[in-house]
């Protein structure tokens, strides 16, 4: 130009800006420089875990790379070894509270609720213990049958020769931890005066049992079971009984121990040629495996209740 200046003026090269990445919900953003090659870091609040990368950088195209992470609440695993009680089975997150309830005849040995901690663990897990009654003690001039003193256990009373029973012939351990009815007495029989002393006869029965895991009750469906009566159990579909499946009501009002168990039926490893590849390592009832045959065709097999694999396959398998 005539004045010796360049027109238009010399341009400037400004550093590319990616702009603020914004806040991180349930977390903290570290860094306040948002230009090319600047790095921003993130941290999650207590009880949260990061999904994504901890740092992002401003790229030459004005975008943050990689994408901003998320902070999600830590999950607590559903309790697996809580026996003789119930709780609501759902997804529990940090600070959630789980409530436990013991079955009838059981009581908690501590607080019946727990909270999900920042470490993904429960503050505590209570235990449901069976309610017990104190020993009924000795029966003067008589004998007490039964040596188990837990909820619904029963003891039976009998008097020595020359004595008669006044009261109930048996007592049961109640949910309050007391024997009901109370212990009777044994009164000497007079040889000179015939006196009729009433005896309250308590007919001993066993409570209707719940079928054990993977079992079902066979035969009668009576609600009351007298001494000597038996119940037989069978397995649900897909299971096989191993051992004795019968229990008997004893004279102290308790069922004998069930010896048998129900085991899941196994189909064993599929019988295929050496050239056939098996995809799957569990061969129990309901399990599914895939086989890839010599001709590269893939088939699905399912373990059935009769212990055999069901599904199509060709001769090359």
Buried (B, 14 or more C-beta within 10 A) or exposed (E): EEEEEEEEEEEEEEEBEBEEBEEBEBBEBEBEEBEBEBEBEBEBBEBBBBEEBEEBBBBEEEEBEEEBBBBBBBBBEBBEEBEBBEBEEEEBBBBBEBEBEBBEBBBBEEEBBBBBBBEBEBEEBBBBBBBBBEEBEEBEBBEBBBEEBBBBBBBBBEBEEEBBBBBBBBBBBBEEBEBEBEBBBBBEBEEEEEEEEEBEEBEBBBBEBEBBEBBEBEEEEEEEBEBEBEBBBBBEEBBBBEEEBEBBBBEBBBBEEBEBBBBBBBBEEBEBEEEBEBEBEEBBBBBEBBBBBBEEEEBBBBBBBEBEBEBEBEEEB
